[in-house]
Amino acid sequence: MAFARSAVIFIFTMSLWGVSKGTIHWVGGFFGWTTIAVGFPIDYKFWASTNNFHVGDVVIFKYNKNFNNVVRVTHQNYKSCNATSPIAFYSSGSDTINLTRPGHYYFICSLPGRCLAGQKVTFEATLPQPPLSSSASVVQLPKPGPVSDEALAPSPDTVEPIPGSAPHLESFNFWLLSLAVVAFGVGVTGMVSFLV
Protein backbone atom coordinates (compact mmCIF):
# COMPACT_ATOMS: atom_id res chain seq x y z
CA MET A 1 0.00 0.00 0.00
CA ALA A 2 2.80 2.41 0.92
CA PHE A 3 4.62 1.65 -2.33
CA ALA A 4 1.47 2.36 -4.35
CA ARG A 5 1.06 5.77 -2.70
CA SER A 6 4.74 6.55 -3.33
CA ALA A 7 4.35 5.59 -6.97
CA VAL A 8 1.28 7.81 -7.38
CA ILE A 9 3.08 10.77 -5.77
CA PHE A 10 6.12 10.19 -7.99
CA ILE A 11 4.13 9.97 -11.24
CA PHE A 12 2.01 13.01 -10.37
CA THR A 13 5.07 15.11 -9.51
CA MET A 14 6.94 14.06 -12.65
CA SER A 15 3.94 14.93 -14.82
CA LEU A 16 3.75 18.39 -13.27
CA TRP A 17 7.49 18.86 -13.67
CA GLY A 18 7.30 17.88 -17.33
CA VAL A 19 4.47 20.33 -18.03
CA SER A 20 6.11 23.28 -16.30
CA LYS A 21 9.58 22.72 -17.75
CA GLY A 22 10.51 25.46 -20.21
CA THR A 23 13.52 27.25 -21.61
CA ILE A 24 15.01 30.31 -19.92
CA HIS A 25 15.91 33.13 -22.32
CA TRP A 26 18.28 35.87 -21.11
CA VAL A 27 17.41 38.87 -23.27
CA GLY A 28 20.54 40.07 -25.04
CA GLY A 29 22.56 37.11 -23.85
CA PHE A 30 25.78 38.07 -22.06
CA PHE A 31 25.23 41.84 -22.51
CA GLY A 32 21.68 41.91 -21.18
CA TRP A 33 19.16 44.70 -21.74
CA THR A 34 21.05 47.86 -22.70
CA THR A 35 21.66 50.16 -25.66
CA ILE A 36 25.42 49.91 -25.92
CA ALA A 37 27.77 47.11 -24.97
CA VAL A 38 31.52 47.29 -25.57
CA GLY A 39 31.12 50.23 -27.94
CA PHE A 40 28.46 48.84 -30.28
CA PRO A 41 24.66 48.57 -30.15
CA ILE A 42 23.08 45.21 -29.40
CA ASP A 43 20.93 43.78 -32.18
CA TYR A 44 17.89 42.43 -30.30
CA LYS A 45 16.20 41.49 -33.56
CA PHE A 46 19.11 39.15 -34.31
CA TRP A 47 19.11 37.83 -30.72
CA ALA A 48 15.38 37.01 -30.94
CA SER A 49 15.84 35.28 -34.31
CA THR A 50 18.37 32.87 -32.77
CA ASN A 51 15.90 31.66 -30.13
CA ASN A 52 12.69 29.63 -30.25
CA PHE A 53 10.07 30.87 -27.79
CA HIS A 54 7.31 28.62 -26.51
CA VAL A 55 4.49 28.85 -24.01
CA GLY A 56 6.00 27.80 -20.67
CA ASP A 57 9.34 29.49 -21.36
CA VAL A 58 10.72 32.28 -19.20
CA VAL A 59 12.26 35.51 -20.50
CA ILE A 60 14.61 37.38 -18.16
CA PHE A 61 15.63 41.01 -18.63
CA LYS A 62 18.87 41.88 -16.72
CA TYR A 63 19.87 45.55 -16.68
CA ASN A 64 21.02 48.49 -14.58
CA LYS A 65 17.75 49.82 -13.15
CA ASN A 66 19.20 53.35 -12.88
CA PHE A 67 19.53 53.59 -16.66
CA ASN A 68 16.96 51.19 -18.14
CA ASN A 69 13.49 49.71 -17.74
CA VAL A 70 11.27 47.25 -19.59
CA VAL A 71 7.85 48.10 -20.94
CA ARG A 72 5.55 45.62 -22.64
CA VAL A 73 3.60 47.41 -25.36
CA THR A 74 1.30 46.78 -28.31
CA HIS A 75 2.63 46.18 -31.82
CA GLN A 76 1.75 49.73 -32.90
CA ASN A 77 3.48 51.26 -29.85
CA TYR A 78 6.48 49.00 -30.44
CA LYS A 79 6.83 50.30 -34.01
CA SER A 80 6.54 53.95 -32.89
CA CYS A 81 8.56 53.53 -29.62
CA ASN A 82 5.57 54.83 -27.65
CA ALA A 83 5.37 53.76 -23.99
CA THR A 84 2.43 55.95 -22.92
CA SER A 85 -0.08 53.06 -22.73
CA PRO A 86 1.96 50.09 -21.46
CA ILE A 87 0.58 46.58 -21.08
CA ALA A 88 3.11 46.07 -18.27
CA PHE A 89 5.99 48.06 -16.75
CA TYR A 90 9.10 46.55 -15.12
CA SER A 91 11.95 48.33 -13.37
CA SER A 92 13.61 45.92 -10.92
CA GLY A 93 16.79 45.37 -12.94
CA SER A 94 16.07 41.63 -13.10
CA ASP A 95 12.61 41.03 -14.49
CA THR A 96 11.26 37.53 -15.08
CA ILE A 97 8.41 37.23 -17.55
CA ASN A 98 6.57 33.93 -17.98
CA LEU A 99 5.25 33.25 -21.46
CA THR A 100 1.79 32.00 -20.53
CA ARG A 101 0.05 32.16 -23.90
CA PRO A 102 0.95 31.98 -27.57
CA GLY A 103 1.33 35.16 -29.56
CA HIS A 104 3.59 38.11 -30.22
CA TYR A 105 5.33 39.90 -27.37
CA TYR A 106 6.69 43.44 -27.73
CA PHE A 107 9.10 45.13 -25.28
CA ILE A 108 10.83 48.52 -25.30
CA CYS A 109 12.79 50.73 -22.93
CA SER A 110 10.76 53.87 -22.21
CA LEU A 111 13.65 56.15 -21.24
CA PRO A 112 14.25 58.95 -23.78
CA GLY A 113 16.09 57.82 -26.90
CA ARG A 114 16.63 54.22 -25.79
CA CYS A 115 13.98 52.57 -27.98
CA LEU A 116 14.97 54.67 -31.00
CA ALA A 117 18.59 53.57 -30.41
CA GLY A 118 17.49 49.94 -30.71
CA GLN A 119 16.57 48.94 -27.17
CA LYS A 120 13.46 47.04 -28.18
CA VAL A 121 12.71 43.39 -28.79
CA THR A 122 9.86 41.37 -30.23
CA PHE A 123 9.30 37.65 -30.55
CA GLU A 124 6.50 35.15 -30.99
CA ALA A 125 5.75 32.44 -28.44
CA THR A 126 4.26 29.28 -29.90
CA LEU A 127 2.82 26.17 -28.33
CA PRO A 128 5.57 23.63 -27.64
CA GLN A 129 5.73 20.59 -29.89
CA PRO A 130 4.83 17.34 -28.12
CA PRO A 131 7.89 15.12 -27.71
CA LEU A 132 8.15 12.01 -29.82
CA SER A 133 7.67 8.86 -27.84
CA SER A 134 10.72 6.68 -27.34
CA SER A 135 8.89 3.90 -29.19
CA ALA A 136 8.79 5.96 -32.39
CA SER A 137 11.63 4.84 -34.61
CA VAL A 138 12.44 4.32 -38.24
CA VAL A 139 12.34 0.70 -39.31
CA GLN A 140 13.72 -0.29 -42.68
CA LEU A 141 11.98 -3.23 -44.28
CA PRO A 142 14.03 -5.82 -46.14
CA LYS A 143 14.04 -5.78 -49.92
CA PRO A 144 11.72 -8.33 -51.53
CA GLY A 145 13.31 -11.62 -52.48
CA PRO A 146 14.08 -15.02 -51.03
CA VAL A 147 14.75 -14.98 -47.28
CA SER A 148 16.67 -17.66 -45.45
CA ASP A 149 16.60 -18.43 -41.73
CA GLU A 150 20.16 -17.10 -41.42
CA ALA A 151 19.08 -13.70 -42.72
CA LEU A 152 16.37 -13.48 -40.05
CA ALA A 153 18.72 -14.26 -37.15
CA PRO A 154 21.83 -12.06 -37.23
CA SER A 155 24.62 -12.81 -34.82
CA PRO A 156 24.61 -10.84 -31.55
CA ASP A 157 27.80 -9.05 -32.67
CA THR A 158 26.07 -7.46 -35.66
CA VAL A 159 22.89 -6.20 -33.97
CA GLU A 160 22.80 -2.41 -33.62
CA PRO A 161 20.24 -0.46 -31.60
CA ILE A 162 17.45 1.24 -33.50
CA PRO A 163 17.95 5.04 -33.48
CA GLY A 164 15.54 6.71 -31.08
CA SER A 165 14.78 3.53 -29.15
CA ALA A 166 17.08 4.20 -26.19
CA PRO A 167 15.78 6.41 -23.37
CA HIS A 168 16.79 10.05 -23.72
CA LEU A 169 18.46 11.51 -20.65
CA GLU A 170 17.71 15.22 -20.61
CA SER A 171 19.90 16.18 -17.68
CA PHE A 172 21.26 15.15 -14.35
CA ASN A 173 18.72 17.46 -12.67
CA PHE A 174 15.83 15.31 -13.90
CA TRP A 175 17.26 12.23 -12.21
CA LEU A 176 18.18 14.14 -9.06
CA LEU A 177 14.64 15.53 -8.87
CA SER A 178 13.21 12.04 -9.45
CA LEU A 179 15.31 10.61 -6.64
CA ALA A 180 14.25 13.42 -4.30
CA VAL A 181 10.57 12.89 -5.10
CA VAL A 182 10.84 9.13 -4.52
CA ALA A 183 12.69 9.69 -1.23
CA PHE A 184 10.06 12.20 -0.14
CA GLY A 185 7.21 9.89 -1.16
CA VAL A 186 8.73 6.94 0.68
CA GLY A 187 9.35 9.11 3.73
CA VAL A 188 5.80 10.50 3.80
CA THR A 189 4.13 7.14 3.25
CA GLY A 190 6.50 5.50 5.72
CA MET A 191 5.60 8.06 8.39
CA VAL A 192 1.89 7.62 7.68
CA SER A 193 2.07 3.85 8.00
CA PHE A 194 4.21 4.24 11.15
CA LEU A 195 1.63 6.54 12.75
CA VAL A 196 -1.35 4.38 11.73
N, C-alpha and C positions, 0 to 999 in steps of 0.2 A: 504494500500500500504506500509506504514512504517513497519507494523508488518511483512509483507511478506519479505521485505528486511532484517529485523532483523533475521527472521527465517533462511533465506539463509546464512547469515553471520555466525550464530550460528552453523548450520549443517556443513558448510565448515570447520570452525575452529575445530570443534570436530573431523571431519574425519582426518584432518591433525595431530591433537594431538594424535589420536589413532594410526596412522601409525608411528609416530616418537617416541612413547613411548617404551623404552627398559629398561633393567636391567643395573644397575651400578655395576661393579665388581671391588673391591679394591684388587689389587694383593697382596697376602700374608696376607690379612685380617688386623688384628690389628697391626701386626709387619711391614707390608709394604714390600718394595723391598730391601732386605739386605741379607748378608750371615749368620750372627749370631744374634740371638735375645735371650736374657736372658740365654746365655751360651750354646745354642744348635742351630744347623742349621735348617733353615726352609725348609720344604718339599713342594716345589712348585708343584711337581707332584701330591701329595695328595690334595693340595689346589685346583688345576685345576679339579681334579676328583670329587670334591664336588660341582661344579658349572655346570650349563648348559649355554652355550654361543650361542647366536643367532644373526643373522644379525639385526642391530639396537641397539644392546647393546653397552655399553661403558666400556672400561677397563681403570682403573686409576692406574698408578705406582706412589707411594709416597716414597721418599727416600731422603737421605742427598746427595745433588749434589756434595759435596766435595769428597765423597767416592764411589759413584755409578753412573751408567748411564744405559740407556736402548737401546738396539740395536735389531732391527728386522732383522732376517737373514733367509736364506733358511734352509730347513730340513738338508741338508748335513752339513752346517756350524753350525747348532745347535748341531748336534751329535758330531762334532769335536771341539766345542767351538771356532770357527774361526769367528772373526768380521771384517776381512779385506775387504769384499765386502758387506757392509750392504744394506738392502732394505731401512731402515730408521734409523736415529740416534736421540736419545732424551737425554737431559741433564738438564732439568729445575728443577728437583726435584719433580715435580708434573705434570706428563705427561698424557694427556687424549687421548686415542686412540679409535676412532669410528670403530666398526666392520661393514664395508659397504658391504662386500660380503662373501658368504659362503666359507669355506675352513679352512685349517690348518694355524695357526699363531705360529711363533717361535720367542722367545725373549731371549736374554742373556745380561749379563753385560760384557763389553769388557775390564774392568780393569784387570790387571794381577792376575790370580789365582781365580778370583771371579766365573766365569762360572764353572771351574773344581771343586770348592767347593760347587756347587749346585745352584748358582744364575742364573737359567735359567728356563723358563716356556714355555710350549706348550699347546695348546688347539685347538679344532675345533669349528668353528662357523657354525651353521646350520640355515636354514630358519625357522622362527618361525611357530609354528602350528597355523592354524586359530582357533579362539575361537569358541566353540560350541554356537549355538544360544540359547537364553533363552527359545525358544519354544521346544527345543529338550529335551525330558524326557522319562523315562521308564514307560510304561503303562502295567499293568498286566491285562490280559483278564480273565474274570470269567471262572471257570471250566464248562464244558458242563453239562447240566441237566435242570430240570424244573426251571423256573425263575418266581417269583411272582412280583407284582407291589411293594411290600414292599422292596424287595431286590434291586430294581432299585432306590429307593428314600430313602437314609439313612437320619437319623435325622441330623440337623445342628451341633449337638454336636459331632458327630462321623466323620465328614469330616475332613481329613487331607490334607495339601497342597501336591502337587506332587513334589518330589525332583527335583530341577533344574528349577522349573517354576517361582520362585521369582526372581526379578532383583538382580543382583550381584553388590554390592557396593565395588568398588576396593579401594577407599580411599577418605578421606575428600578433598584432593587436587583436585580430579576430579570435585567434586561438587562446590568447590570454584572457579575453573577455569571456569566452566560452567556459574556460576553466573556472573563472571567478563565479560565474552564474551557477555552474554545477555545484561548486563548493558551498555557495550560499544556499542553494536549494536543498542540498543534503543537510546542511546545518539547521535550517529552519524546520524541515520535516523531521529531522532527528530530535530537535527540541520539543516539537509538538508531540511526537510519539513518547518521548521521555516523560512529559508532563501528564499525558493521558493515562 
